Amino acid sequence: LNAQKTGDVGKVVVVCISDGRANVPLCVSKGEEFDPAADEDSKDGKPSRKYLKDEVIACAKKLGVLPGFNLLCIDTENK
């Protein structure tokens, strides 16, 4: 964002390379603990697929509204 504001870069492309199997919530990847109370469908203290999918969609929407940002998702799963 800072480089965009100063004019050092024009466009930003965020590339997400994934096997398409969301299994770790964002909070855990940031070093925090997952709170099962935040997910009504949580089982055994783990987030539900719906929770993880909603989290990914919410992040994509936040990036999508930033001017000059493009998002490219590559699914590496061979199916």
VEXVEX-76979 format. One record per residue (C-alpha): residue number from 1; residue in three letters; x, y, z. Coordinates in pm, 1 decimal. Each point is the difference from the previous one (the first is absolute). Layout:
! residues N
+-----+------+----------+----------+----------+
| pos | code |       xx |       yy |       zz |
+-----+------+----------+----------+----------+
| NUM |  ala |        X |        Y |        Z |
...
+-----+------+----------+----------+----------+
***
This chain:
! residues 79
+-----+------+----------+----------+----------+
| pos | code |       xx |       yy |       zz |
+-----+------+----------+----------+----------+
|   1 |  leu |      0.0 |      0.0 |      0.0 |
|   2 |  asn |    278.6 |    241.7 |     85.9 |
|   3 |  ala |    179.9 |    -63.0 |   -330.5 |
|   4 |  gln |   -326.8 |     62.7 |   -184.7 |
|   5 |  lys |    -59.2 |    326.3 |    181.9 |
|   6 |  thr |    347.0 |    129.4 |    -83.0 |
|   7 |  gly |    -32.3 |   -105.4 |   -364.2 |
|   8 |  asp |    278.3 |   -259.0 |     12.3 |
|   9 |  val |   -239.9 |   -264.6 |   -132.7 |
|  10 |  gly |   -316.5 |     31.5 |   -203.0 |
|  11 |  lys |   -185.0 |   -327.0 |     36.1 |
|  12 |  val |     30.1 |   -277.8 |    252.9 |
|  13 |  val |    -76.6 |   -361.9 |    -80.7 |
|  14 |  val |    -57.8 |   -231.3 |    294.9 |
|  15 |  val |     53.7 |   -361.7 |   -104.5 |
|  16 |  cys |   -155.2 |   -270.2 |    215.3 |
|  17 |  ile |    132.0 |   -349.7 |    -70.6 |
|  18 |  ser |   -202.2 |   -265.5 |    176.5 |
|  19 |  asp |   -108.9 |   -360.2 |    -19.6 |
|  20 |  gly |   -350.1 |    133.7 |     65.3 |
|  21 |  arg |    -30.9 |   -173.7 |    334.6 |
|  22 |  ala |    -43.3 |    270.6 |    258.7 |
|  23 |  asn |     93.3 |   -161.3 |    329.8 |
|  24 |  val |    169.1 |    267.0 |    209.8 |
|  25 |  pro |   -185.2 |    313.3 |    110.2 |
|  26 |  leu |    168.3 |    336.1 |    -45.0 |
|  27 |  cys |     35.9 |     51.0 |    375.2 |
|  28 |  val |    211.7 |   -316.8 |     31.1 |
|  29 |  ser |    224.3 |    103.2 |   -290.0 |
|  30 |  lys |     60.7 |    325.8 |    189.4 |
|  31 |  gly |    104.3 |   -190.4 |    314.9 |
|  32 |  glu |   -327.3 |     36.0 |    189.3 |
|  33 |  glu |   -230.7 |   -275.0 |    123.5 |
|  34 |  phe |   -327.1 |    -90.3 |   -170.3 |
|  35 |  asp |   -305.5 |     67.4 |    216.2 |
|  36 |  pro |   -258.5 |   -273.9 |    -67.7 |
|  37 |  ala |   -270.2 |    232.8 |    137.4 |
|  38 |  ala |     49.1 |    215.7 |   -311.8 |
|  39 |  asp |   -124.3 |   -287.5 |   -218.2 |
|  40 |  glu |   -336.6 |   -153.7 |     82.9 |
|  41 |  asp |     80.2 |   -301.7 |   -221.2 |
|  42 |  ser |    340.5 |    -66.5 |    158.4 |
|  43 |  lys |     74.1 |   -363.3 |     82.5 |
|  44 |  asp |    267.3 |   -120.9 |    240.1 |
|  45 |  gly |    132.6 |    354.8 |     33.0 |
|  46 |  lys |     72.1 |     24.0 |   -372.6 |
|  47 |  pro |   -161.2 |    248.3 |   -240.3 |
|  48 |  ser |   -268.7 |   -118.1 |   -240.5 |
|  49 |  arg |     45.8 |     10.4 |   -377.4 |
|  50 |  lys |   -265.1 |    272.1 |    -17.7 |
|  51 |  tyr |    189.1 |    215.0 |    251.7 |
|  52 |  leu |    322.2 |    -34.8 |   -199.7 |
|  53 |  lys |   -172.3 |     67.6 |   -332.0 |
|  54 |  asp |   -171.9 |    309.9 |    139.5 |
|  55 |  glu |    334.3 |    122.6 |    132.8 |
|  56 |  val |    166.4 |    -38.6 |   -341.5 |
|  57 |  ile |   -287.1 |    178.7 |   -175.7 |
|  58 |  ala |     11.6 |    285.2 |    253.5 |
|  59 |  cys |    375.2 |     47.1 |    -59.9 |
|  60 |  ala |    -48.4 |     -2.9 |   -377.5 |
|  61 |  lys |   -274.7 |    262.1 |     27.4 |
|  62 |  lys |    225.4 |    226.6 |    208.2 |
|  63 |  leu |    278.2 |    -26.0 |   -256.8 |
|  64 |  gly |   -244.5 |     42.6 |   -287.7 |
|  65 |  val |   -110.0 |    347.1 |    105.1 |
|  66 |  leu |    353.5 |    139.7 |     27.5 |
|  67 |  pro |     82.3 |    212.9 |   -304.3 |
|  68 |  gly |    283.6 |   -135.0 |   -211.8 |
|  69 |  phe |    -15.0 |   -348.6 |    157.0 |
|  70 |  asn |    -65.9 |   -313.1 |   -203.1 |
|  71 |  leu |    -45.3 |   -344.7 |    147.7 |
|  72 |  leu |    103.1 |   -318.5 |   -182.1 |
|  73 |  cys |    -81.4 |   -337.5 |    157.3 |
|  74 |  ile |    166.6 |   -313.9 |   -131.4 |
|  75 |  asp |   -139.3 |   -336.4 |    109.3 |
|  76 |  thr |    274.9 |   -262.5 |    -16.8 |
|  77 |  glu |   -221.7 |   -297.0 |     81.7 |
|  78 |  asn |      4.4 |   -251.8 |   -283.1 |
|  79 |  lys |   -366.0 |    -97.6 |    -35.2 |
+-----+------+----------+----------+----------+
***
